[in-house]
Amino acid sequence: MLALLLPIRRDDDFDRFVRYAGAMLEEQEGFIRKAIDWVLRDASKRRPDLVYE
């Protein structure tokens, strides 16, 4: 998840992140949830509408 952070900052690979995050939403591991949250928080600074969708 966090490996996609830099490409997302360059406005690339958000769709890939959404697929990965969607597959892991039921995961109970805290670190996975934090990684998803971290990427969404970072992406929302530049593209809040995309993250809201």
C-alpha positions in Angstrom: 0.0 0.0 0.0 2.6 2.5 1.0 4.7 1.7 -2.1 1.9 3.4 -4.1 2.2 6.6 -2.1 4.7 8.3 -4.4 2.9 7.3 -7.7 -0.3 8.6 -6.2 1.4 11.9 -5.4 2.2 12.2 -9.1 -1.5 11.6 -9.9 -0.9 8.1 -11.0 -2.0 4.6 -9.7 -5.0 5.7 -7.6 -7.2 3.1 -9.3 -4.6 0.4 -8.4 -4.7 1.6 -4.7 -8.5 1.5 -4.7 -8.4 -2.2 -5.9 -5.9 -3.2 -3.3 -7.6 -1.3 -0.5 -11.0 -2.6 -1.4 -9.7 -6.2 -1.2 -8.3 -5.5 2.3 -11.1 -3.6 3.9 -12.2 -6.6 6.0 -8.6 -7.1 7.3 -8.4 -6.6 11.0 -4.6 -6.0 11.1 -4.1 -2.5 12.4 -1.1 -1.8 10.3 -3.0 -2.5 7.1 -5.8 -0.1 8.2 -3.2 2.5 9.1 -1.6 2.2 5.7 -4.9 2.6 3.9 -5.7 5.6 6.1 -2.3 7.1 5.5 -2.6 6.9 1.7 -6.1 8.3 1.7 -5.2 11.2 4.0 -2.2 12.1 1.8 -4.2 11.8 -1.4 -7.0 13.9 0.0 -4.6 16.9 0.3 -4.2 17.1 -3.5 -7.4 15.5 -4.8 -10.2 15.6 -2.2 -12.9 14.9 -4.7 -11.3 11.7 -5.9 -10.8 10.4 -2.3 -14.4 11.3 -1.4 -15.7 9.1 -4.2 
